[in-house]
Amino acid sequence: MKIKKELNYTILSKNEQVASHSITLKLHKSNEQQMHLIHRALKQQLKNKRIRNAHSKKRSEVKGGGKKPWKQKGTGRARAGSNRSPLWRGGGVIFGPRQKIYASKINRKEKRLAINTILVNKFPNTIVINNILPNISKPNTKKAILGMTSNGINIKKEQKILIMVYKKNKVLHLSFRNIKNVELLEVQSMNIISLLKADIIILDYNALLQIDKILI
């Protein structure tokens, strides 16, 4: 069974309240089920990121073969049918590691409920800014830090900060990429791992409007 939770965000501009905006998110009624959905969504994302790159060639994939190395009888040597045999140097590998992509599935509605639950839990640590770095035309990390400080965010603390914007651009990407505890993300790429890792979530106002559309 689902319930609805309304979140009323205060929109800041240079540490001053400009306006407020409310969004309504659907959640599972049971707290136990909420945690279960988050766990499932996290496992699915971690599993989909996993790739086993080690890859050895079987006898059908190595170069060579075709002609029988020598006749079956009369040479005094052991029988041989192909130089691609695993017994030969340069031949195929028996039971070697093979490249594998691990994948699992979760229903889209379940994933949305998991994301909604995290957004509700992280609401006290979420800040909405009217416009992130409005007066910066060229990439500048120092100005990016000052811009966050003017909104009451100490970006130098050892806290994981997730900045979500409606659309990433070169200025934003280059300004924040050298700050080790900051992750810049488009709202369309919102995911379980990034949300769980974040101690503070900073939302662009346009990103908040987009959340209202995609998380129904």
C-alpha positions in Angstrom: 0.0 0.0 0.0 1.3 3.5 -0.9 1.1 6.8 0.9 1.8 10.3 -0.2 4.3 12.6 1.5 4.5 16.3 0.8 7.9 18.1 1.0 8.0 21.8 1.1 11.5 23.1 -0.1 12.7 26.6 0.7 14.5 28.2 -2.3 17.6 30.2 -1.4 19.5 32.9 -3.3 22.7 34.1 -1.5 21.5 32.7 1.8 18.2 34.5 1.6 14.8 32.9 1.1 13.3 33.7 -2.3 10.3 31.4 -2.4 9.2 27.9 -1.6 8.1 24.9 -3.7 6.3 21.7 -2.7 6.4 18.3 -4.2 4.4 15.2 -3.4 6.1 11.8 -3.4 4.7 8.4 -3.2 6.1 6.0 -0.6 5.3 2.5 0.6 3.3 2.6 3.8 5.5 0.0 5.6 8.9 1.2 6.9 10.2 -2.3 6.5 9.2 -2.4 2.9 10.7 1.0 2.2 14.1 -0.3 3.4 13.6 -3.5 1.4 13.0 -1.5 -1.8 16.1 0.6 -1.2 18.2 -2.6 -0.6 16.9 -4.2 -3.8 17.5 -1.0 -5.9 21.1 -0.7 -4.4 21.9 -4.4 -5.2 20.6 -4.0 -8.7 22.7 -0.9 -9.4 25.9 -2.4 -7.9 25.4 -5.6 -9.8 24.8 -3.8 -13.1 28.1 -1.9 -12.6 30.0 -5.2 -12.2 31.9 -6.5 -15.2 34.4 -9.4 -15.2 37.1 -8.3 -17.8 39.4 -11.3 -17.4 39.0 -13.3 -20.7 41.0 -16.3 -22.0 40.5 -17.8 -25.4 39.2 -21.3 -26.0 40.7 -23.6 -28.6 38.1 -22.4 -31.1 39.2 -18.8 -30.7 43.0 -19.0 -30.9 44.9 -18.7 -34.2 46.0 -21.8 -36.0 44.5 -25.3 -36.4 43.1 -26.7 -39.5 45.8 -29.0 -40.8 46.7 -32.0 -38.7 50.3 -31.4 -37.4 51.5 -34.9 -38.4 50.1 -38.1 -39.5 48.3 -40.3 -37.0 50.7 -43.3 -37.0 54.3 -44.0 -37.7 56.1 -41.0 -36.3 56.6 -42.3 -32.7 55.0 -39.1 -31.3 51.7 -38.8 -29.5 48.6 -38.3 -31.6 47.8 -34.7 -32.4 44.8 -33.3 -34.3 45.4 -29.5 -34.0 48.0 -27.1 -32.7 45.1 -25.3 -31.0 44.8 -28.0 -28.4 45.0 -26.9 -24.8 47.9 -29.3 -24.4 50.0 -27.2 -26.8 51.8 -24.0 -26.1 49.8 -21.2 -27.6 46.7 -23.4 -27.7 43.3 -22.7 -26.0 42.8 -22.5 -22.3 40.8 -25.1 -20.4 38.2 -23.7 -18.0 39.9 -20.2 -18.1 38.1 -17.0 -17.0 35.6 -15.6 -19.4 34.3 -12.0 -19.7 31.0 -11.7 -18.1 28.5 -8.9 -17.6 26.3 -9.2 -14.5 22.8 -7.8 -14.8 19.7 -7.8 -12.8 16.3 -6.2 -13.0 14.0 -4.1 -10.8 10.6 -2.8 -11.7 10.6 0.9 -12.6 7.9 1.7 -10.0 9.8 0.0 -7.2 12.9 1.9 -8.1 11.0 5.2 -8.0 9.6 4.3 -4.6 13.1 3.6 -3.3 14.4 7.0 -4.6 11.4 8.7 -3.2 12.1 7.2 0.2 15.7 8.4 0.2 14.6 11.9 -0.9 12.2 12.0 2.1 14.8 10.8 4.5 17.4 13.3 3.2 14.9 16.2 3.2 16.4 17.8 6.3 19.9 17.8 4.6 18.6 19.1 1.2 19.2 22.7 0.1 17.5 24.2 -3.0 19.3 27.1 -4.7 17.7 29.4 -7.2 20.6 29.2 -9.6 24.0 27.5 -9.1 26.9 29.7 -10.1 24.8 32.3 -12.0 27.6 34.8 -12.5 30.4 32.5 -13.7 31.0 32.5 -17.4 34.4 30.6 -17.3 35.3 27.5 -15.2 36.6 28.6 -11.8 36.8 26.3 -8.8 37.6 29.1 -6.3 34.5 31.0 -7.4 32.4 27.9 -7.2 33.5 27.3 -3.6 32.7 31.0 -2.8 29.3 30.7 -4.5 28.4 27.7 -2.3 29.7 29.5 0.8 27.4 32.5 0.1 24.5 30.1 0.4 25.7 28.8 3.7 27.3 25.6 2.4 30.8 24.8 3.7 32.1 22.8 0.8 35.5 22.2 2.4 34.1 20.0 5.2 34.7 16.3 4.8 31.1 15.7 3.9 29.9 14.1 0.7 28.0 16.7 -1.3 25.7 15.9 -4.2 24.8 18.7 -6.5 21.9 18.0 -8.8 21.2 20.3 -11.8 18.7 20.2 -14.6 21.4 20.2 -17.2 25.2 20.0 -16.8 27.4 22.3 -18.8 31.1 22.7 -19.3 31.4 25.6 -16.8 29.7 23.6 -14.0 31.6 20.4 -14.8 35.1 22.0 -14.8 34.4 24.2 -11.8 33.4 21.3 -9.5 35.4 18.4 -10.8 38.5 19.1 -8.7 36.6 19.1 -5.5 37.0 15.6 -4.2 33.9 15.5 -1.9 31.5 16.9 -4.5 29.6 15.0 -7.1 27.8 16.9 -9.9 24.8 15.0 -11.4 22.0 15.7 -13.8 18.6 15.1 -12.3 17.8 12.6 -15.0 20.8 10.5 -13.8 19.6 10.5 -10.2 20.5 7.1 -8.7 20.5 5.1 -5.5 24.2 5.1 -4.8 24.8 8.8 -5.2 21.8 9.7 -3.0 22.8 7.3 -0.3 26.4 8.5 -0.2 25.5 12.1 0.0 25.5 13.9 3.4 24.2 17.1 1.8 22.1 17.3 -1.3 22.1 20.6 -3.3 19.3 21.1 -5.8 19.1 23.6 -8.6 15.5 25.1 -8.7 15.0 23.8 -12.3 16.2 20.3 -11.1 13.5 20.4 -8.3 10.8 21.2 -10.9 12.1 18.2 -13.0 11.9 15.9 -10.0 8.3 16.9 -9.6 7.7 15.6 -13.1 9.7 12.4 -13.2 8.9 11.1 -9.7 5.2 10.7 -9.7 
